[in-house]
Amino acid sequence: MSAVAWIAVGSLAAWMWLLLGQGFFWRTDQRLPRRTAPDDWPSVAIVVPARDEADMLPVSLPSLLAQDYPGAAEVILVDDCSKDGTGDLARALSVRYGGLPVTVVSPGEPEPGWTGKLWAVRHGISLARAREPAPEYLLLTDADIAHEPDSLRELVAAARSGGFDLVSQMARLRVASAWERLVVPAFVYFFAQLYPFRWVNRATARTAAAAGGCVLLRT
């Protein structure tokens, strides 16, 4: 066989492996597991790191304030050294829309060894755990993600029904511009190729992953 033929065979084998042997990563049929409403709804603290998110907060924060959740819940928005008035806007939106109680905090510059978002998340988690009583769950979500009104309820129901310590969903990403339509699908499929969603959702699998924009954690 010629070198070109060997290259063709090798390429075909690689593509067949990706198609059939990598957890069917190209499938997008994974959803929250079957769930039922718990008898008692646990308390939840929603931690939102936000840096210069004044443009997005009018869409995302009201969606959190309006969560249709039967249990106790609050929002902790951590203003990560914003320069656009993110913290003040968050306070104004909480007054305008009502709903879940909101605490806005500004931890300042990260300590050595920390990056901004992780420093903000860590500060929000510490504040939530200092509550009396401490929340049973934490929802870590980004400031540029809008939630459906039943988002928190469905995440908690899935965690309780399945006995999960962590439940995560990937947000539907914006694909408005030509570049977004080109890049976003490639990003999603590359992530899924590294961490096939079917493997991640299998209890016996060694592969674990979560989408950082929406993570429900049992404390």
Sequence and secondary structure as in RCSB ss.txt:
>XXXX:A:sequence
MSAVAWIAVGSLAAWMWLLLGQGFFWRTDQRLPRRTAPDDWPSVAIVVPARDEADMLPVSLPSLLAQDYPGAAEV
ILVDDCSKDGTGDLARALSVRYGGLPVTVVSPGEPEPGWTGKLWAVRHGISLARAREPAPEYLLLTDADIAHEPD
SLRELVAAARSGGFDLVSQMARLRVASAWERLVVPAFVYFFAQLYPFRWVNRATARTAAAAGGCVLLRT
>XXXX:A:secstr
  HHHHHHHHHHHHHHHHHHTSTTTT            SS   EEEEEEESS TTTHHHHHHHHHT   SS EEE
EEEE S SS HHHHHHHHHHHH SS EEEE   S  TT  HHHHHHHHHHHHHHTSSS  SEEEEE TT    TT
HHHHHHHHHHHHT SEEE        SHHHHHHHHHHHHHHHHHS HHHHT TT S     TTEEEEE 
